[in-house]
Amino acid sequence: MLEPVDVVIIGAGASGGAVAWSLAETRMRIVCLEQGDWVKPTDYPSNGRDSEARQMGSFSPSPNRRAGVMDYPINEDNSPIKVVNFNGVGGGTILYAGHFPRFHPSDFRVRSLDGVADDWPIDYRTLEPYYAENDRMTGVSGLAGDPAYPPKQPMMSPLPLGKSGATLAGGLNKLGWHWWPSDSAIASSDYEGRAGCINLGNCVGGCAQGAKASTDITYWPHAIRAGVELRTRCRVREITTNEKRMASGVVYYDADGVEQFQPAEVVIMACNGIGTPRILLNSASSRFPNGLANSSGLVGRNLMFHPYAQIYGYFDKAQDGYRGPGNCIWSQEFYETDPSRDFLRGYTFEFNRGQGPVRTAIAGMATGRVPWGEGHHDAYRKLFCHRTGMMAICEDLPEAHNTVTLDPVLKDSSGIPAPRIDYTFSRNSRRMLDHAVARGTEILLAAGAHDVGVELPVTNGGWHLMGTARMGTDAERSVVNEWGRSHDVKNLFVVDGSVFVTSAGVNPTCTIQALALYIADSIKQRLATLFD
């Protein structure tokens, strides 16, 4: 048995890094266990000419495709959306695009406003100071004054619109629809020792420049200097409990595959909306026969992704193509519920730039735009650097039948049961996606596109993993309370996207980290009475 610690954090990604940094000032002994390892920026695909190939293989966002020693398999046969994640220090922020929007105030009051789902036990004002703190730690590029949001102040000027952003903004202007420069976790200029973006154009393959704010270069250096111990290649199997029905520590396999037990006074889950319910369910015991913290039966239920539609167009004039970060502008014209539409809630258009040469060829041939034989090269030239478009990120309402459970057969290399995903689209999501495709097509045609294509839904789009250990004040209808503590196990906390009550229509990373900082602050304020 290892020496006991005050706090053990499971997961070193977006939320794990934030909560570790915040708690470090308490001078408690804190250990973080991360299944993956540090990734050297020199190993990122953007350093080589084979970057696109590697992003479809060893650096694929799909753990099932990567199938690396640090990954766990996922049975997603019964889901139209496939899970994408990354195991390593920094977690999904290593491979995310850096879109960094906040939730809207309305996103915390969906039940009150629209009669569906549930209201959060906290509101925008509760998180507002933590959003601001996280923006400062992250280094957000953007432009103040967006009419879609309450006032906020980015740290740096926005990323350049470029040819693609200007073209798409022109289409939105013709239609009279909202658009604004995106809030991005990508430095537009030098910031806190990080160099500004130099348009490598491979944000989702890891940023070798360090301009993109992954937590391995934002929160973790500060947390480690403050005394937090980060152990990598530690695969957690289960959380143990004692006779007082409190968490007593975690069982994990170290880098050599040796089983270890780490005793701890407090356990914090930061493993995302798939990994957290997986460990909680695998921690079933005679005290907690249905899984740890699961008296409500909601651990693993209400899984939310974000159904994506991709709408793209080809233009006579050359666009940015693969150059520059993908982020440029967004539109929230259709974000709030409109009674004239046949669905509730709404979505954000996130406009992107284009594709690299390999993806241009693959997409061109797959859609019949690039033939084999005569005319192949001419057709390709008309596509390369002539494509731009958008993603519609649709709010996914919680439904109890969308679940993460333990697969009875599939296991990882340590013999731990793999997660099984069961997920279906709601009628509301399908109608919202159809609406987004129709409006996105209008934008592209107004911007001058002569050819429009659609991917609906985006199959490998399960970046956002939410809702499987929801927060609330009623122990029968939630897993953790309004400050992230388990209703059942008083020294167990969850700080990742599992606690989301609703998903909003924006990327969740900014809100995940703000919640982690808020929960850490709540723990610090209650240290003397934490276990009462």
N, C-alpha and C positions, 0 to 999 in steps of 0.2 A: 504493500500500500504506500502511496506517495504521501508526502507531508500535506496536511490539510491547508486549504486556502480559504479566504473570505468569500471570494466570488469566482465562479467559473462561468465563462461565456462560451457558448457553442456556436461557432461561425464567425468568420473574420471579414464579412462582406460589408455592404452598405450600412446596415444597422449595427453589426458587431463592432465595427471600427468606431462608430459614433458613440455608442454606449460605453465602450472601453475608455475612450478619451475623456468623456464627461465624468465617469466614476473615478478616474485616476487621481483626481484632486483630494479624494477622501483619504488617501494613503493606505487604503485597504490592500491586502495582497490579492491581486487579480490575475487569473490565468485564462487565456483564450485558447480554445482547441479548434483548429481549422483542419478540415479533411484534406484540402489541397496544399499547395506549397507556394512560396514566393515565385513570381514569374519575372524573369529578367527582361527589361525593355528591349534588350538586344535580340531577344528570341521572338519578338512580335513579328507577325507576317509583314508588316509595313516596312521592315528592313530589307526585304528581298523582292526580286522580280516575280517570285512565285506566290505573291501574297494572296491572290484570289483563289488559287488552288488550295493553299493551306487553310483558308477560311472555309473551305468546303470539306476539310479533312481534320487534321490534328487540332485546328483552332476553330472548328465548327461550333456554333453556339449550342448545338444539340448534343447532350451527353451520350445519347445512344449512338450517334455517329462518331463522336470522339473516341468513346470506349476506352478512355485512358485509365491508368492505375488509380488515379485520384477521383474518378467518377463512379457514380452508382447507376445501374440500369433503371429504366422506368418503363412499366407496361402502360403504354398509351394507345393500345389498339382500339379502345372504346372511346376515343376522343377525336373530333375533327381538328382540334388544335393541338400541336405537339409542343411539349415542354422544351424550353431552351434556358440554360443556366450555365454557370461556370463555377467550378470548385477551385479555390485558390485565395490567397490573401488579396482582398479587394472584391472577391466574388463576382457577381454579375456586372459590377462597374468596370471591370477590365474590358468587357466586350460590349457594353451598352453604347448607344449613340450619343449620349450626353444631353438628351432632351431633359429639361429641368423645370417644368411648370409646377406651380402649386395647385392644390385643390382650390375650388371656389367656395365661398361661404355656404352656398346652397347645397354643396355636396355632403355636408354634415347634417342636413335636415330633409332628406329625401322623403321620409315618411310624412312629415308635417306638410311638405309642399305638394307632394304628388301621390300620397296614399299608397306607396309601395315600399318594400324593403323595411328598413328601420332607421331611425335617427341614431347618430353617434352619441355617446355619452359626453363628448366634448365638442367644442365648436372651433371655428376658424380663429377667433380671438385667443383661445387657449394656446393654439399652436403658433400664433403669429410671431412671438419673440424667438421661438425655436426655429421657425423658417428663416428668420433674419440671421440667427447665429450660424445656422447651417450654410446659408448663402455665403457668409464671410469665410467659413472654414473651407468651403468648396471652391469659391471664386467663380461667381456667376457673371456671365456676359449677357447683356440685354439692354433694354431701353425703358426707362420709367415712363409712366403715363398711359399704359395700356387700359383702355376703357372697360375691358372685360374683367378687370381685377381691382380690388382695393389698392391703395397706394403701396408701392414697394420700390426699393432702390437697389438695382444691380450693382455689382462691384466694378464692372468694366463696360465699355461700350459694346454694342452688339456685334456679332459676327457679320462680315460683309454679306449683303444680299447676293452678290454675284449676278451673272447673266440669268441663271435659273430663277433666283428669287425675284429679280426685277421683272422677268417675263410673267411669272405667275401672279405677282402683285398687280401687274397691268390688267390681267384677266379679272381679278377680284375687284379692281377699281371700276371696270366697265359694268360689273354687276351691282356695284354699290355695297359690297359685302365686307365685313370686318377682316382685317389682317394686321399683324404686328410682328416685328422682329422677335424671334424665339428667345426665351430664356434658356441659356445653354451652360452646361458644366464644362465649358471649353474656354480656356483663357484667350481672349482676343488680343491681349498684350501681356507682358511679363507680370507675374503675380506671385508673391510669397515664395520666391525662389524657383518658380516654374516658368519655363519659357512660353511665349505666346505661340498660337497656332501658326504653322508654316504651310498649311494646305497639303499635308501628306495624303489626305483623302482616304485613309483606312481606319477611321475611328472605331468601327466595330470589330477590328482585328487587333485592338490594343494600340495605344498611342505611344509610339517610341519617342516622340518629342516631349511627352510629359505635359502637354497642354490640356489634355482631358483629365478631369478630376476623378480618378479612381481612388478608392480609399487607401490603397497601399501607399500612395504618395501624398494624401491629405491628412486623414485622421491618424493612421497607424504610426508614422514617425513621431508625432507628438505623444501618443499614448505610450509608446515604448520608452521614450525619453523620460516620461513621468513614472515609469516603474512597472507598467503592465508587461507580463510575460506572455509571449505569443508562441505557441507550439504548433508547428505545421505537421501535416501528414498524420493527423490523429483522427481516426474514424470512430465517432461515438456510436455505441450500440444502444445504450439505455441510460435512463436516470433512475437511481435507486432511492428508496425511501426508508424511514425509520419508524419505530413504534408510535411516534407522535404524528405520523402522517405528514412528515416534512421531508423535503428532498435532502438526501444525505451526501450526494455526489454523483459522479458519472462513471460508467464503464466504457472504456474505449480501447481501440487497437492502435499501437504506436507505429512508427515508420517501419519497424521490423516485423510487424504483425503480432507483437506480444500484447496480450491483454493487460490493461492497467486499470486501477481504480483511483480516481481523483476525488478525495473527500472535499466538500465545500459547504459553507454556511448558506450560500445563495447560488441558485442556478438560473442563468439567463439564456433563453433560446433566441437565436438570431440566424436561423437556417433557411429562411424563405417559406413560402406558403405550401411547399411540398415537403421539404426536409424537416420542418418543425412537427407537423402532424405525424410524419413517419416515425420520428423518435418517440413522441409521446405515446403513440399507439403501441410501439414495440416495448414500452416501459410498463406494460401490464403486469400486475402482480396480484397476490391474494388480497392486498389492501385496495388495489385499484384494478379490478378484473377486466374492465372495459378500456383500459389505457389510462395513463396518467392525466390528471386534470380533466377528466371526461365524464363527470357526473351528469352533465347536460346532454351527453351524446352528440355534441357538436364538433368535437375534434375531427378534422378532416372533411367536414361538411361545408356547404356554401362556397365551394371553390369558384373563384372568379379569375378569368384571364383578362382579356380585353379583345373582343373580336375585331380584327383588322380587315380593312379592304384597301387594296393598293390600286390606285387609278393613275395611269401614266399616259403621256402623249409624246408624239414625235413632231418636231418642228423643222421647218426649212432652215431657220437660222441656228447656228451652233450654240449650244448651251454649255454649262460648266463641265458636264460629264462627270468623270471620277475626281475632278480637282476640288479641293476644299472640303471642309466638314459637311456632313449631310444636312445639318441643321441650317435653316436660314429664316423662314417665317412660319407663322401658324395662323389659322383662322378659327375663331370660336363663334362664328355666325350662327351655328346650329347647336349650341352647347346646352341651353336651358330648354325645359319642356315647353312645347308650343301646342295648345289644344287643337290647332288645325291639322296637326300631323297624326298619323296612325300609330305612334309609339310614344312612350314616356322617356324622359331624360334626353340625352343628346351625345354629341361627339365633337372631337377636335380634328381639324385637318392639320397635319404636320407635313409641310412641304419639304421635299428633298431635292437633291441635285441630279445625279445620273448614275451611270454604271461604268465599271472598268471594261477593258476590252474582252476579257473572258466571259463575263456575265452578259455583255452585249451580244456576243456570239451565241451563247447558250439560249438566252431568251429569244433571240431572233430566229433561231432554228426551231425551237420548241413551239413558237407561235406561227410558223410558216412565213415569216417575213424575210427570212434569209434562205434561199434555195441552195441545194447542192448543184454543182456544175456551172453552166454558163450563167453569168449574172450574179454569182455568189459574192464577189468582192464589191461590186457596185452597190448591191443591196446592203451589204454590211456598212459601207461608208456612209450611207444615208441614215443609218441608225446610230453609229458610234458618235458620242458627244452631241447627239441631237434629241436625246430623250430627257425628260424631266417629269415630275409629277408629285404625288402626295400619298400619304397614308391617312386613312380615316380611323381614328382610335375611338371605338364605341364603348360607352359605359355598359358594363356587364352587371346585371342585377343578381343578387344572391339567390340561389335556389338550392334547397337542401339535398336534392338528388345529384348534384354535381359534387363528386367526392374524391378524396384521397384515402385509400385504404392500403393495407398490407397485402401484397400479392402472395397467394398460398404456395407458389412454386418458385418464381423468379427471386434470386438472391444476388447480392453483390459479392465481390471476391473475398470478403470476410465472413460470408455466410449470413449476413443480416438481410431480412426480407426487404425486397424492393418495393417502392410505392406503385400502386395501381391507380390509374386515373380513369374515372367514369364521368363524362361530360357531354352535354348536349346543348345546342343553341336553343334559346327561347324564341318564341314568336316575336317578342319585342326586339330582340337582337337582330333577327332576320329582316324585319321591317326597317330598322335603323340602318343596317348595312346597305339595303337597297336604296334608301334615301341618299346615303352618302355617295354611292356610286353615281346616281343621277346628278347630284349637285357637283360632284367632282368633275364629271364629264362636261358640265356646263362651264366650269372654270377653265378647263383646258381648251375648249373650243373658243371661248372668249379671249384666251391668251394667244390664240393663233395656231393651235395644234391641228395638223391635218390627218392624224391617225391616233385613235385612243384605244388603249387596252386596259384590261381589268384582271386582277387576281382576287377572287372572292370565294371563301375567306383566304387570308394568308395562313397557309397550313403551319409553317414553321414560325409561328408568331406568338408562342406562349411564353413571352418574356416576363409578363407581370403576373405574379403568383400570390393571390390574395384571398382572405376571408375564412381560412380553415381553422382559426382559433380566435374567433371574433371577440371584441371587447363589448362590455355592457354592464349595467348595474344589477341586472337580474341574473342570478346564478343558474336559473333553469333555462335561460335563453342566450347564454354567452359563456365563454371559456375563461376569459380574464376580466378584471374589473376596469374601471375607467382610467386607471394608471398602470395597466399592464400586468397586474399581479393575478395569478391563478386564484379562482374562487375556492378551489379545493386544497391547494398546496401553498401555504402562505409565504414560502421562500422561493417560489418558482415564478419567473417572469417571462413574458414573450414580448419582443421588441421589433419583430419583422412584419412583413405584409400580411401575415396570418391574422393579425388583429383587426384588419380592415372590416368595417361594417358594410360599407358600399365601396365601389371601385372608382367612382367618378369617371370622367371622360378624358383623362390625361395620364401621362406616365407617372408612376407612383414613387420613384426613388426619392425625390425631394421630400415627400410627405412621410415616407418610411423613416428617413433620417431625422426629420423634425420630431416624429413620434418617439424615436429612440432617445433623443436628447430630452424630451419632455418626461419620459418614463424614468430616465436616469436622474433627472432633477427631483422627481417625485420620491424616488428611493432615498436620495440624499436628505431630503426634508424630513423623512420619517425614520431615519436610521435607529433612533432610540426606541421606537415602538414598532419596528418593522414586522415583528412576528406576533403581534397581538391579534 
